[in-house]
């Protein structure tokens, strides 16, 4: 079935360094959502991308949807300790109501 | 506006015991979901309900049953708990329409001993 892989599984950066996580699919995605989960918390929606090649920014976060709609990325510029958490991509390709999450990337930021 | 309310927050069960996790949303969403989260495994879909009266299996449905009681409520039942079901369980709801987000409950931390 549809499976969305995320890489890396874990990344540890120094505060101020950049961070990127990638979401890859073997099939074309209809749209992609990104969520953040703080340690001990629940996933919280960040953004949805729908169009091929779409780029959206939220302050230090840049989200991109690939031209072929088979991959997406989340880039954080100049990480801060508040960025700590696990970042998930999610898609509903195949069945409109079936929301499936990627494996997640855990980000650790130290001073 | 409470969003998604999930109970209980914590539960310890003995192997073989049964329990029901409750979930309710007040956003008039059609779709509701149950996920489990294990370390390093991300969020795995157990069951989902696209609308009132329908339920479908996700990736890991074995050992679970669900009930979509009405549009607001979606419960998850463990009939005979096993240690492999030790996990954090999240309920979520989603309007599905373009641009809308899924909302999650606070999670239930379940330990089966």
Interface residues (C-beta under 8 A of the other chain):
Chain A: X1 X6 X9 X31 X33 X35 X42 X43 X44 X45 X48 X50 X88 X90 X92 X95 X96 X97 X98 X99 X100 X101 X102 X103 X104
Chain B: X30 X31 X33 X35 X40 X41 X42 X43 X44 X45 X48 X50 X51 X56 X58 X59 X90 X92 X94 X96 X98 X99 X101 X102 X103 X104 X105 X106 X107
